[in-house]
Structures are given as C-alpha cells and as structure tokens.
Amino acid sequence: MTEIYFQKMTPEGYREIEEQIEELKKDRPIKIARLKTARALGDLSENTEYSTAKRDLRHLESRLRFLNKQLTYAQIIQPQGNGKIDLGSTVTIEFLDDHDQVTYKIVGTQEADLAANKLAFDSPLGQAMMNQAAGNSVTVVSPDSTYQVKIISVN
C-alpha cells in the first residue's frame, strides 16, 4: 500500500491557496467566454485567438487542479508555543561569521519566499533550526558551505 505524503503548511499558507483558487475561479468564466468568441470566428486551424484562449483556459484548469491537490494533501501545523522552533514560528537569528541578524517565519515548502523572509522548514537552514530554542547555536550544512547561526529569539 502506498503511503500518502502530506504537505506541511501553516494556516496562513492554507488560506493563501484558498484565496488563489477563488481568484482563478473568478477568471474562469471570462476565459470560457473568450474561447467561445474565438471559436465563433471560424477556421480553427489558423485561428490564433482560439489557440491562445484554449491554452489559457487549459493553464487555468491545470493550476486549479494543482492548488486543489495542495489543499487535499495539506497538513496544517499549529505552532506549539513551547519556545522551540516549529512551522509558524518567527525566528531571529544571527549569522556568526558576519554578525548579521535576520528574522524569518518558518513555513511549509510551497509557502517559502526569501524576499518576504519566509523560510522553508526543510531548507538546510530550516532543518538545522527545527526544534531548537533561543540561545542555541546550530551548524548549517548547505550544498555550498557550512556555517553557524545563533538563535536570538523564537516567537
């Protein structure tokens, strides 16, 4: 029997996917109408409007299936609030080599966005920090290098 793999995510990440689905559902009737209009133009073999509208609708349907599957196999993780790093925790760390401090929110893989300071729990840095408490120093082994960070605070 095949074991089902659930995607760990925060409640916020789940809501973001739900919002994306709602936005795509709003676009669906517009894309269908565009396809019908393009089909009415005649010869489908040389109708770029039809080909484009069909491709756009297929892309939207594919994205909807993907997002719905994300929700179906989601495992929402609530932070434990025990002072240890877990999904949903906000963590301030200091890189010990240059003493830069950064604050990250630990999130599921599909929510990760370093530009928004959202760090995936299964990234090398995320893995090294999981279940650690403030004040601990951890060694991060990444594909390019090994470095140390000190955990300043966990919220």
C-alpha positions as CSV (number, residue, x, y, z in Angstrom):
1,M,0.0,0.0,0.0
2,T,1.3,3.4,-0.9
3,E,1.8,5.9,1.9
4,I,0.3,9.3,1.4
5,Y,2.7,12.2,1.8
6,F,1.0,15.3,3.3
7,Q,2.4,18.8,2.7
8,K,3.1,20.6,5.9
9,M,1.9,24.2,5.9
10,T,0.9,27.0,8.2
11,P,-2.8,28.1,8.5
12,E,-1.8,31.3,6.6
13,G,-0.4,29.3,3.7
14,Y,-3.6,27.2,3.5
15,R,-5.6,30.4,3.4
16,E,-3.4,31.9,0.7
17,I,-4.0,28.8,-1.5
18,E,-7.8,29.1,-0.9
19,E,-7.6,32.8,-2.0
20,Q,-5.7,31.9,-5.1
21,I,-8.3,29.3,-6.0
22,E,-11.1,31.8,-5.5
23,E,-9.3,34.3,-7.8
24,L,-8.8,31.7,-10.5
25,K,-12.5,30.6,-10.3
26,K,-13.5,34.3,-10.9
27,D,-11.3,34.3,-14.1
28,R,-12.7,31.0,-15.4
29,P,-16.0,32.4,-16.9
30,I,-14.0,35.2,-18.7
31,K,-11.6,32.7,-20.2
32,I,-14.5,30.4,-21.3
33,A,-16.3,33.3,-22.9
34,R,-13.1,34.4,-24.7
35,L,-12.8,30.8,-26.0
36,K,-16.4,30.7,-27.3
37,T,-15.9,34.1,-29.0
38,A,-12.7,32.9,-30.7
39,R,-14.3,29.7,-31.8
40,A,-17.1,31.6,-33.5
41,L,-14.6,33.3,-35.7
42,G,-14.4,30.3,-38.0
43,D,-11.5,28.2,-39.3
44,L,-9.8,26.8,-36.1
45,S,-6.7,25.7,-37.9
46,E,-5.5,29.2,-38.5
47,N,-7.2,30.9,-35.6
48,T,-4.6,32.2,-33.2
49,E,-7.2,33.8,-30.9
50,Y,-8.8,30.3,-30.5
51,S,-5.4,28.6,-29.8
52,T,-4.4,31.3,-27.3
53,A,-7.8,31.2,-25.5
54,K,-7.7,27.4,-25.4
55,R,-4.2,27.4,-24.0
56,D,-5.1,30.0,-21.4
57,L,-8.1,28.0,-20.2
58,R,-6.0,24.8,-20.0
59,H,-3.4,26.6,-18.0
60,L,-6.1,27.9,-15.6
61,E,-7.6,24.5,-15.2
62,S,-4.2,22.9,-14.6
63,R,-3.4,25.5,-11.9
64,L,-6.8,24.9,-10.2
65,R,-6.1,21.1,-10.1
66,F,-2.7,21.7,-8.7
67,L,-3.9,24.1,-6.0
68,N,-6.8,21.8,-5.1
69,K,-4.4,18.9,-4.7
70,Q,-2.3,21.1,-2.4
71,L,-5.3,21.6,-0.2
72,T,-6.3,17.9,-0.3
73,Y,-2.9,16.8,0.9
74,A,-2.3,19.6,3.3
75,Q,-1.3,19.0,6.9
76,I,-1.8,22.3,8.8
77,I,0.7,22.7,11.6
78,Q,-0.1,25.0,14.5
79,P,2.9,26.3,16.4
80,Q,3.2,24.6,19.8
81,G,4.3,27.8,21.7
82,N,6.8,25.8,23.7
83,G,9.7,28.1,22.9
84,K,11.1,25.7,20.3
85,I,11.2,26.4,16.5
86,D,8.4,24.8,14.5
87,L,6.3,25.6,11.5
88,G,4.7,29.0,12.0
89,S,7.4,30.2,14.4
90,T,9.1,33.6,13.8
91,V,12.8,33.3,14.4
92,T,15.5,35.9,14.7
93,I,19.0,34.6,14.0
94,E,22.5,35.9,13.9
95,F,25.0,34.6,11.4
96,L,28.1,34.1,13.5
97,D,30.6,34.8,10.6
98,D,29.4,38.4,9.9
99,H,27.0,39.0,12.8
100,D,24.1,39.9,10.5
101,Q,20.7,39.4,12.1
102,V,17.7,38.3,10.1
103,T,14.1,37.4,11.1
104,Y,12.4,34.6,9.3
105,K,9.0,33.0,9.6
106,I,9.3,29.2,9.3
107,V,6.8,27.9,6.7
108,G,6.0,24.9,4.5
109,T,7.9,24.3,1.3
110,Q,5.2,25.7,-1.0
111,E,5.0,28.9,1.1
112,A,8.7,29.7,1.1
113,D,9.7,33.2,-0.2
114,L,13.0,34.6,1.0
115,A,12.2,38.0,-0.4
116,A,9.3,38.1,2.2
117,N,11.5,36.4,4.9
118,K,9.6,33.2,4.7
119,L,12.0,30.2,5.2
120,A,11.0,26.6,4.3
121,F,11.3,24.2,7.3
122,D,13.0,21.7,5.0
123,S,15.7,24.0,3.7
124,P,19.2,23.4,5.1
125,L,18.9,26.4,7.5
126,G,15.3,25.4,8.4
127,Q,16.3,21.8,9.1
128,A,19.2,22.9,11.3
129,M,16.9,25.2,13.4
130,M,13.9,22.9,13.8
131,N,13.1,22.1,17.5
132,Q,15.9,24.4,18.7
133,A,15.3,27.1,21.3
134,A,16.5,30.7,21.7
135,G,20.2,30.9,22.8
136,N,21.2,27.8,20.9
137,S,23.8,27.9,18.1
138,V,23.5,25.5,15.2
139,T,25.7,24.4,12.4
140,V,24.1,24.6,8.9
141,V,25.3,22.3,6.2
142,S,24.3,23.6,2.8
143,P,25.4,22.4,-0.6
144,D,27.9,25.2,-0.9
145,S,29.3,25.6,2.6
146,T,28.9,25.1,6.3
147,Y,28.2,27.9,8.6
148,Q,26.9,28.6,12.1
149,V,24.0,30.7,13.3
150,K,22.8,31.7,16.8
151,I,19.1,31.7,17.5
152,I,18.3,35.0,19.2
153,S,14.6,34.7,19.7
154,V,11.6,32.4,18.9
155,N,8.1,33.7,18.8
